């Protein structure tokens, strides 16, 4: 289950079709990053680079030159090295870049200083995303300065630089059938892992033990890595939106909020479930949980082609605000409370974000001054939540320290939407039943 070379080629063609005549696009790979002294963090390819090539090695540069007679797709990558490969694994090398990844031309990365200025020279436009890598920005300018230094002999510097992000990220926003298949699998693995830890959870366990169970399930499903730092926050920790310490002992009577998703073939899942440590919701916990669930359902109903990006969020705000008034956590008229954003004391984030190769995936939320219209093939999260801080003295003590978020991954379809993470128990009754099972 992978993206085919023909799809990578189609993506490159689609991007080049958007480029101006006599232009060049330059996309560097990610770099290895040192973790401590002589060890590195696990390498993960830059998402834009991967989207256009499927190439997973560091120290590479991808170049697209529409209309180039000798081939439009040029790669620079590490050369083959027997000694290095003995220690760190096989490299594709320039020949592999052509044979395995369909590059028209490929050269050792060490030859980039000699060859790339010649490819840039005389171009009317260079597409490059400046500001992501100070090191590579500097390298680009050195190549341009090399050309400028030869102007007296007829060399022509490039006309102008244009940020590549907008065009490329618009392409990434709508997922192909193959991408949808991978994201569906990422959702299945993640949903199964959430269901599993509900059955494992017991008072007295540590948060990191649930985290370990999650990651084990991801790996068993074929997804070795989580897509982001997993959040396992019990009790008051659930009210810290990006809590990642995961070190507390889980207490009888508390809720635990778990926000975790796997990465499968570079595509992310992002799921949150909140459940009682002892397997039974208290009346107050259940009231807040059911309010968040109602907001979740109302939001899902607005995820459909033709609606704009903010309609799902507006739906979640209205349901949560009205529910907080009904429970006595807010006072006043619902419309006025929405207008003044009084709900933000308890619901301070937006209801979702784009999802894909990145957890917070690329793509504009507004086009011009208008919210983007949802289209079939877009994938977003739906994640309403209510967080009542332990120190929230404006509310009765029985509500304090309750944090609930319910998050699913949703694909916009022609008919409406598909919840890719449907397998994770969502209603309170489903959760209690899973937790009560032997």
Buried (B, 14 or more C-beta within 10 A) or exposed (E): EEBEEEBBBEBBEBBBEBBEEBBBBBBBBBBBEEEEEEEEEEEBBBBBBBBBBBBBBBBBBBBBBBEBEEEBBBBBBBBBEEEEEEEEEEBBBBEBBBEEBBBBBBBBBEEBEEBBBEBBBBBEBBBBBBEEBEEBBEBBEEBBEBBBEBEEEEBBBBBEBBEBBEBBBBBBBBBEEBBBBBBBBBBBBBBBBBBBBBBBBBBEBBBBBBBBBBBEBBBEBEBEBBBBEBBBBBBBBBBBBEBBEBEBBBEEEBBBBBBBBBBBBBBBBBBBBBBBBBBBBBEBBBBBBBBBBBBBBBBBBBBBBEBBBBBBBBBBBBBBBBBBBEBEBBEEEBEEBBEEEBBEBBBEBBBBBBBBBBBEBBBBEEEEEEBBEBEBBBBBBBBBBBBBBEEBEEBEEEBBBBBBBBBBBBBBBEEBBBBBBEBBBBEBEBBBEBBEEE
